Amino acid sequence: MAPHPIHPTVPAPPAPPALPLTAWARKYGKFSVHDRKSGLTPTGYTFPRLGNQLNSESIYEAHQTRKLLGFTSRELGQLDCLPTRELVPSTLPTYILPMLRIENWEIEPAQPDFGRDALYPMANGQGMWVASNPVVWSLLKPILSLATTMLMSIHTLPWFDALINAPRVPIPATRLSPEDQGRNDLYSFQARPAIQFGQPTASPIDRDKAFSILQHQFKYTFGFMKFGEDPQGSEHDPEASAMTSTNYDYMRYDPTPNKIPRVFTWLDYAGFEHLLRDDLNSAERMCIEWSVANTITHEVMHAIMYLRTALKGDFHGIENYFELEALAEVGNSFEKAINLGSTRPFLTADRLQSPPVAIPPLGYFFHRLYPTAYNIEDMDPDGAVLINPSISMVDEAFPIPITFYEDMQQEPFWSVAVRNFGHGLLHYRSRKEGSRTTLSITSNTREITYSKRKRFSALGHAYPALNNRFIAGVETLRLALLLTPEERRAMEFGRSLLISSKGEQAFWDSSALQKTRVDAAMTIMGSVNNVQLTQETQRTVRLGLIQCMVEAISNHQVQIAAIHGLEAVNRVTYPNRRAALMEWNRGTRVFLNALQTAKEGNHIEITPLLLDLEVARMVLVDPNNLTQLTTEELNEFQSIKIARAEYIQGNFTSCRNICAGILGTNCCSILARCSAAAILFALDKDLYGGWDERKGDLVIANGMMDSCFAAAPAAWKPLWDSLKIDLMDAVNALQRPSSPNQQLPEQNEQSV
């Protein structure tokens, strides 16, 4: 034991045990070396407070906006873009393309084709990172089923038809920068005209032929890699989380006879390691599964491109450009075609650890513009950055809601939605609240830098023409007199998507407006606290404060209505959104009750506001669902129950103390307030002094009870019925004592 710091001869007391990390810190890293909390933990809703308005969570929000393109975690949660709720399980068929099946995965190092001479062991002695390992295959199966579903739909893309069938056209000199003038090794491919390719009649024959050639003729093989270690050998660039390559060095330089050209795709096993965690919910798991499946389809496009270059003997062949894109990166170009943009994770690594440790992605951003300066590092290293048009020096990112990851693993999404409306539905699911970054490239180092990011709202979103076609398609189906079952399912999906999109926008708009109203109220409170005001100014300030709170509570009600609408349309529940709204409801009750007793609250009538909050609370929470109730609410219900029991049993002192405790709580609900008021009136029913004042308070409690009963949802009616019939009616019938009575209430044994 270490010596005492003051008395060296006395052993120092043992240090207290370190507090455990929070769930968010275990998954997404700590805020600082000495912190047990993650800096990415969503902060609470803001509401006014009396006194010091310092926001202790502002340091976390500043950290989040730096990490999350200008968003806070709370905002991403309001947009339903955090994986904090459970999703509907996958309904995809378990079918896996022959090309992706277990027999086409690496079981030993691909030598002599490549230099790597060993595979990778899993942690905790679970075997090797090979598909034949049952632990690994259990992770792979749902991913490969999703990748299969995605690849089975690509034959309807004009982009994919062009990749397979379109002629290659030399890049004109007008698109070459001065340093690339004279190059004759750059080609592009264009979507074929409608007379040659039409989506409604697109055939999978060319797709299946390409897959078969890769599998059988070129022994297309999949395997795992470690980030920072290139399986091709140390001479290659290791900075990739996945890669696809042919064995062209082996084919060109090794003297071995009868060599076979082959194609390999390797995936960083770090993404799969996340799926081994036992603390992931279904949203986190499906987000990661989609990400890996998306990577597989991306890499398969590189393999198909090799059918036009290296696998034909053109070992120096550079990937082709699609139409007017300024970069040659066929995988990213494919993602642009199928998703109308590219995607990047919210998070990649915990950089507090050395070396940085991979962490779950938390979510993904949809990047509308492609290619941007960010994409230069992804391009074919032998390619060129074209001009006229060149890359975008602006990047626009929109957070993707977790419903998208659920969509991707639902069979009707593919058989109904994609089949009837085409690809690009990720665009419809992405939120209209975005982040815009201005990029620049330094002239000497060619390093990409960015200016301060700015948030913006794309009210018309990125693709108005496409939006209008989608809406028109849904409306056409709705107005049709005769619909096939498939068309009816498509119409229902399209309408639910449109309604859900509007509901999400309404919820976000009301959340943003809510913050504005609360900020205004806090500013007003600051002026009350810091400035000596005249009586007239004080009156104006009080009126302004009340108006801010009226508008804030009105927005609170709009948010709750939006949540109910979204839950009905999407057939899900949003427990985190409900909990956050309950937190705001409770915090605002605390503020209003404290305000009424403070000097700033003189002459402010808060009862109507508290009634509105009570009704909002009842609409938001089902009292029969204990998972929706906060600890304070459970304690409040229990306290009312105990107080009534104590009264009936004649334990009046205990009963009075419990009721006083209920009323002394700043977050006291109207239901609890009415119950405690009725019981206290019954306790003092024989006390002559103060009868009129107590009766007046009881009349007010009756009025509040009647208002709440009239507005109460069905689940709350029994509670208000019990209050009225079992308690309030009997108390209301009590008569004023005929003369002063000095008997203490606690000595009276009569009960109501």
N, C-alpha and C positions, 0 to 999 in steps of 0.2 A: 504494500500500500504506500502511496506517495506521502511524503511528510507534509504536515500542516503548513500553509504558506506563512503564517505569523509565528507559530510555535513549532519549530522544526522537530522537537522531540515528540510532538503529539501527531499521530497519524491523521492525515486528512480524511474527512468522511468520504465514502464512495460517491462518485458522480451519479446523478440520477440517470436512469436508463433513457436512452434516446427514444423519442416518440417515433412511432412507425410512420412510414411515408403514406401519404394519401393515395387513393386509387389512381388519381390522375398522374401523380408524380411517379408511381411505379410504371405506368405505361408511357408517359410522354416526357419524362425527365423533370428534375427539380428546377425551381426558379433560380436558386443559387446553391453554392456548395453546402451552405449551412442551413438551407431551408428544407422543410419536410413537405412543402406544398409545391405543386406545379405552377409555373407562371402562366400556364394556359388554362387553368381552371376558370370556368365562366364566373364573372362577378355577378352580384345580385342586381335587380332592378333598382333604380334610384328613386327615392321619394324624399320629400322635405323633412328636415329635422330642425328642432330648436337648438339655439346655441351655435357652437362651432360647426361650420359646414365642410370641414376638411374631409375629403374622400380618401380613406385609408387604402382603397383598392386601386387608386389611380396609377400607382407604380406598376401594378399587374396589367392594367389596360394599356399603358404605354408600351410595355413589353409585347403584348399581344398584337398591337397594331404594327409593330416592327416585324414581327414574325409572320403575320397573316395578311399581308398586302393591304394594310389599313383597316382591317376589321378587328373587332374584339371578339372573344369567344362568345360573349353574351349575344352579340349581334348575329353571329353565325348560328347560334342556337335558336334565336327568334326566327331566323330564315329556314329552320329545320335542316341545317347543313352539317350538324354535328351528329356522330353516331351514338346517341344517348338513349335510344329507345329500340325495342325489338321490332324486327321486320317479319313479314310473312315468309315462311319457309319456301325454298325453291320448288317449283312444279315442273322444271325442265325434264325431258326424258334423259335417261342415263346413257344414251347412245354416244359413243366416241368415234370420231373419224378414224378409219384405219391408219392414216398417216400419223395420228397422235397416240396410238395405242401403246401399251406397255412394252411390246416387243421392239418398238422403234426408239427406245430410250437407252442411253449409254449405260453399260454395266462394267466397263473397264476403260482406261484412258485410250483415246483415239490415236494410237501410235501404229505406224510411223507417220500418219498423216499430219500430226501436230506434235509440238514439243512437250506438252504437259505429260508427266509420267505418273501422276497419282490422282486419285479422287479425294473427296472431302468427307471426313468423319462427322457425324452428328454429335451434338452435345449429349452428355449423360449416358454415353454408351448405347445409343439407340441404333447403331449401325452406320451405314454410309449414306451419303446423299445420292441415292440411285432410285429410280422408279420401282425397281423390283423389291425394294425394302417396303414391307407392308405399312410401316408408319408413314413413309413418304407417299405411297400410292393412295392412302386414305385422304391425304391433303390434295393430291392431284386430281382425283376423280371428279369432284364438283367443278373444278376449274376447267378441266378438259371438256366436260359436258357443255359448259358455257362457251368455251372457245369454239367447240364444234358448232353450236347453234349460231354463233356470230359468223363463222366461216361459211356455213351453209346458206347464208343470205346474201353473200357479197356478189353473186352473179347478177343481181339486179342493179348494181352500181355502174353507171356509165364510166366511172373512173377505172373499175376493175376490167371492164371490157376493153378499154383503151390500153391498159397495161398488157393484156394478153394479145390483142389483135391489131391495135393501131400501128401504122407505119411510124418509124422514127425519122424525125426531121432535124437537120442541122440547125443549131442555134445561130441566128443571124448576127452579123457583126454589130448591128445597132443595139444588141442586148449585152455585148461584151464590154467590160470596163477597159480602160487603156492598157492595163498590165496583162489583160487576157486576149488582146487582139491577135489574130492569127491562129488561134486554137481551132482545130478541126475535129476534136474528139468529144464535143458536147452536143447532145441530142435531146429533143423533147418529144413527147407524145400527146396527142389531142383526143378528146372524146369524139367518137365517130358520130356522123350525122344520124338523125332519127331513122332515115331510110335503111341504114345498116344495123342500127341497134335501137331497140325500144324496150323500156323497162317492163311493160305489161307482158311482153312475149319473150322476155329474156330466158335463155336456156342455160341450165347448169352444166352442159356438156363440156365446154371449154374449162370451166373450173375443175370439174372432176378429172379431166385429162391432165391438167397441170399437177394436181395433187398426186395422181397415180404415177406420173413420170418422176416427180421428186422422190416418192417413196420407193419405187421399184428400180428405176434406172440409176438414180443417183444416191440411193440408200440414205435418204434424209433421216438424220438422227438428232434427237434432243438430249440434253443433259444439263448439269448444274455447273455453275462457276462461282468463284468467290470474288466479291468486288475488290478491284485492285490487282487481281491476278488474271492475266489474259490466258485462256486455255490454248491459244495458238502458239504461245511462246513469249519469252521476255522481251523480244524485239518489237512486239506490237503494243499499241496503245491500250493500257489496262483500264482507262477511266470510262467504264461502261457497266451498267447493271444488267445488260442482256446484249447478246451479239449473235449475228448469223454470218457464216463464212463458208467458203469452199476451201478445199485442200489444194489451192492453186500452187503454193510454193512446193509442196510435195510433188505435184504433177509436173511442174516445170523443171525442177532441179534434181530430184532423186533418181538415180539410175535404175531403180528396180523396174523390171519389165511387167507388163500386163497390169499396170496401175488403173484404178477406177476413180474417176472424178466423183466427189461426194459433197454433200451439203450438211452443215451442222448448225444447230441453234443451241445456245447455252443461256440459262436463266440464273440470275443471282439468287442463291438459296436464302439470303437474308429475308426476302419477302415471305418465304415459306416458314421461316422460323417464327414469325409473328403468329402464324396459324397454330403453332404448337402451344401457345399460351392458353391457360385455363381461365383467364379473366376477361376474355373477349365476349361481347354480346353479339347477337346475330347481325346487327348493322355493321359493326367493326369487321366481322368476319366476311360478310358479303362484299363490303367495300374492297377488302384486300383481294378476295377471289376475283372480283371484276377487274381489278388492276392487273393481276397476273394474266388473266385471260386476254385482256386487251393487249398486253405486251406480247403474248404468243401470236395473236393475229398480226400485230405489227411486224414481228420477225418473219412470219410466213410470207409477207409481201416482199421482204428482201430476198427470200429464197426463190420466189417466183421471178423476181427481176433477174436473178442469176441465170434463169433459163434463156435470157436474151443476151447475156454477156459471158461470164466466166465459164459457164457450163457448155458454151458453144466454142470454147477455146480462146475467147477474147479476155485474157487474164488481166489486161490493163483497162478493161471497159469500165467507164464511170457510170454510176447510176443516172438514169434519164430524168429530165425535168418534166413536170406535168404542166402543160399549157403555159400560162404566164408566171408560174411560181419562180421565185428567184433562187431557190436552193434545190439541190438534188438530194433528197432524203425520202426514199419511197415509203418508208414506214410512217413518217409524219404526214406525208402527202395523203396516204390512205386514211389516217385518222381525221384529217381535214375533210376528206370526202364523206366518210361515214358518220362523223359527229358534227360536221360543220365547224370544227375547231379542234384544238389540241387540249390535252389535260396535263396538269402537274399536281403533285401532292401538296397538301398544306405543310407537311413536315417530312423530313428525311432522316435526320440524325440528331442525337443528343450531343451537342458539342461541348457540354460541361465535362464530359468524360474524355479521356485521352488514351487511345485514339477515339474519335467520335463513334458512338454506338447507334446502330440503326434502330429506329422506333416506328411503331405503327403510323400510318400516314395521317390519321385523324379525319381526313376528308380530301376532296380534290377541287381544284379550280378549273373551270372551263375557259380556255383562252381563245377568244373569238378570232383574232388576227393571226394569220400564218402566211408566209414565214416572217418572223421578227428577228431582230439582232440576237435575241436569246438562242435562236435555232442554229446559228452559225456553227456552234460547237458540235452539233449533231450531224452536220452534212458530210458527204463523202469527202475525205481529206484531199483527194485529187481533183475535186470539182472546183467550181468558181461561183462567186456571188454575182448573179446577173443584175443588170440595170434595165430600166425602162419597161416595166416597173422593177424596182429593187425591193429589198427587204423593208418592212415597216420599222420605223424607229419609235413606234408607240405600241405598247402592249395593253390589252384590255382583258381583265379576268373577272369571271363571275363565279361565285361559289355554287357547287352542285348539291342539290338537296339529296338526302339519303334515300328518298323514295326512288330515285333513279336506279340505285343498286338493287333494290327490290324488283323494279320493273324488269331489269335485265335477266332475272332468274325466274320469270313467270312465263309459262308457255304461251298464254294468250297474247302477251306483249309482242311476240314474234309472229305467231300465226294470224293474229288479227291486226294489231297496230302497225307493225312494220310492213306487213303484206299489203295493207290498204293505204297507208300514208307514207311509206318509204322510210329511209333512214333519216338521221338528223334529229330524232326525238329527244336526244340529250339537250339540244338547244331549247326545246319547249320546257324541259324540266329545270334548266338553269335559271337562277334568279336574275331579276333585272337590276339589282343593286350590285354595282361593279367597282373595280379599282383600275385606274388608268395610270400607267407608268411611262414616262418619257425616257427613251434610251439614247445613249451616245457611245461612240467608239473612239477611244484615244488614238491619235494619229501615229504615235511612235510604238506603243506596245500592242495596239489593236485590242486592248482590254475593253470589255463592255461595262459601262457604268450607267446608273440611272439617277434621275432627279427624284425629289420627294414625291411619293405616290399621292394621288388624289382620288377620293371616292366620288362616284357619280351614279346617277340613276338613269338607265337607258329605258325611258318610258315606252318608247316604240320598239325597244329591243333591237337586236342586230340585223335581223332579216325580215323587214316588214313585208316584202313581196311573198316570201315563203310562209310567213304567218298568215297572210291573207288567203293564200291557196289552201292552207290547212283548215282554216275556219270555213272557207267556202266548201271544202270537201265534206266537212262535218255537217254543214247546213244542208247541202244537197242530199245527203243521206237522210237527214231528219225530215225533209219535205217529201221524200219519195213515198208514193202510195204503197208500193209493194217492195219489201225488203227480204232478201234471203237471210237465214239465220246468221251467216257470217257478216253480212252488211249491217245487221242490227247490232251485233256485238261491236263492230267497228264504230258505229255511231255512238253507242253507249260509252265506249272507251274515249273517243274524241271529246264528247261533251263533258265527261268527268274530268278530263285533263284540262279543258278550258275553264270549267267551274273551279277546279282546284287551283289553277294558276291565278284566277281573280281573287279567290279567298286568301291565298298566300300573300298576294300583293296588298289586300286590305289589312291583313294582320300586320304586315311590315309597316305600312303607312301609319296605322294607328299607333304602333310601337314608337316610331320616330316622332310622331306628333306628341305622344305621351311624354317623351323625354323633354321636348321643347316646353311643354306646360310645366313640368316639374322644375326644370331649370329656371323658368320665370318665377315660380313660387319661391324657390330658394334665393333668387336675387332679391325679391321683395323682403324676405325674412332678413337678409343681410342688411338691407337699408333700415329695417326696424331696429336691428341690434346695434348698428354703428353710427346712426345719425340722430341728433336731437330734433325731433319733429314737432311741428305745431299740432294743435288738436285737429284742425281741418285736414292737414296732411296725413295725420294718423288715420283719420276716417277714410281718406282716399286709398291709402295703402291697404287698409283692412278690406275694403271693397275689391281692390285689385287681387288681393290674395284669395279671397273667396271665389272670385271669377276664375282664377287659375285652377283652383281645386275642383270647381264644378266641371271645367273642361277636361281636366285630367281624369276625373272619375268617369266622365262620359266616354272618353277614349278607352278607359279600362273596360267599360261595358262593351264597346265595339270589339275590342280584342277577344273578349270571352265569346261573343257571338261568332266571330270569325273562327275561333277554335272549334266551336260546336259544328259549324258548317263544314270545316275541313275534315273533321272526324267522320261526319256523316258521308261525305263524298268519297273519302279515301278509305273508309271502313277501318280506321285505326284509332288509337288514342295517343295523345301527346302528354305523357305524365310530366316531363320536365317543363314544358310550356305551362301546364296547369300549375305546377308547383311554384314556378317563378311568378305567375300572376297572383297566386295566393300570398306569396311573400310580399308583393307590392300592396295587396289589399290590407294585410296585417300591418305593414309599416305605416301606411297612410292612416289607419285607425289610431295607431300609437301617436302619430303626429297631431291629428285633430284633437284627440282627448287631452294631450299635453298642452296644446295651444289654448284650449278652453280654460285651463287653470292658470295660464301664464298671463303676464301683464299685456303681452302683445295680442292676446286673444280677447281682451275686453270687448263686450258687445258683439262678439261674433257668434252667430247661431249655427251650430254645426250639426244639429240633429238631422236635418234633411240629407246632409252629406253622409252621415253615418248610416242612415236608412238605405241610401243608394248602394253603399258598400256592402251592407248586409244582404241585400237582394242579389248583388253581383256574386257575393260569396256563395249563396245558395245555388245559383245557376252554375257556378264553377265546380262545386264539390257535392258529391253524393254522401250523405251522412252514414249510409249503410256500408260504404266502401272504406274500410279502415285505412287502406293504402293511400287514399287521397287526403286523409286528415293529418294535420300537423300535430306535433307533440302538444302544443299549447291548446289546440282544439280538443284533443282527447282528454287532457287534464281538465278543461273547462266543462265538458260533458260529464266527466266523473265527479267534479266538484258539485255541480247542480244536483246530481243524483244523490250524493252523500248528504248534502244540505237538506234535501227533502226528507230523507230517511231519518236524519238526526231530529228534525222537527217533529215528525210523527212519533218518534220514540221518546220525545220529551227532553232531549239533550240540547236545550235552548242556547246555552253559552257556546257550545261547539258549533251549533248551527249559525249563530250570529257571526262568529269569527270566520267561518267559511264564506258566508255571503259578503262580509266586508272585504275579504281577500279577493273575491270575484270582481267586485266593483272597483277595487283598488288597482286592478290590472289595466294598463293603458290600452291593451289590445282587446279588451272585453267586447264580446259581440252583443248585438241587440237581444238575441235569445237569452243569453246569460244575464244580461242586465235586467230584463223584464222578470226573469225567474227570481233573481236575488231580491229585486224590489218588492215583489209580491210576498216572499217569505219574510222579509224584514217588516213589512207592514203587518203581517199576521202576528209576528212576535210582539209588536208594540200596539196591538189592537185595543188593549185596555188602558193604554197610557194617554191621558187626557191632553197633556201639554204637547203642542206641536202637531196636533191632529190635522188641522187644515193644510199645513205645509206637506205633511206626509200623504194626505189624500190627494193633493194636487200632483205630487210626484207619481202617485199611482195612476191617476188619470192620464198623465203623459205616457206612462208605461203601457197602459191599455191602448192608447192611440198608436204607439209604435208596434205593438203586437198585432193590432188589426191590419195595419199597413203591410207588415211582413207576411201575415197569413194570406192576404189577398194576392200577393205576388209570389208566394212560395211555390216552387216546383212540387210535383207529387211526392217525391221522396222526403220532402221536409214537412209536409202537411201533418203527419202524425205527431211530430214534436211540438208544433204549434197547437194542435188540438189538445195534447196532453197538458200543455201550459195553461190553456184557456179553461178547459173543462175540469181538470183535476186540481187546479190551483187558483187561477185568476178569478173564476166565477165565484168561488167560495169567499175569496178575500174581498171582492167587490160588494158582497152582501153584508159585510161587517158594518155595524152601526157605530156612530160616535158615542163614546162613554157619556152617560148623563151628567156626571159631575167629576171634578178632579179626583184622580185615584193615584195614590202614592205607591201602589203595589208594583214591584219590579216585574218586568215582563218575564224574566227567567223563572219566576215563582208560579206562573200561570201554567197549568197542565193541559188546558183545553187546546186541541189542535184543529187545524182546518183540513 
